[in-house]
């Protein structure tokens, strides 16, 4: 089994059709703007280094 590297598992945040299909909600935009992120490209760069989120099935 290959290790979960960003390359072989996750598309970059904007590529996953999340950003393609809906605009970033205003609340999230404000939240990101405070951190100096104004464009999907910048968000992408940040997301590359974000810890992977592991989903667990709720019991």
Secondary structure, DSSP 8 states (H G I E B T S, - for coil): -----HHHH---TTTSHHHHHS---HHHHHHHHHTT--SHHHHHHHHTTS---------
